[in-house]
């Protein structure tokens, strides 16, 4: 929560967006980010939000031994998105 701006920031890694809401729960903005950017932090001094993410490999095929295969991160693609509001 950005107390100075009276705003809340909510990341949705699966929906690939960040929701900006006032403390009275009015949606101000909903903007896209990169897939996987679901962890979020706020710098109270500069009012920027940061979301770590990476690129992902293709999903493995479902097999009898692995019914819920997980995608893996592409090597060397880690990044931090910086968003100024």
Secondary structure, DSSP 8 states (H G I E B T S, - for coil): -BTTTTEEEEEETTTTEEEEEETT--EEEEEE--TT----EEETTTTEEEEEE--B-------SS-TT----B-TT--EEEEEE-
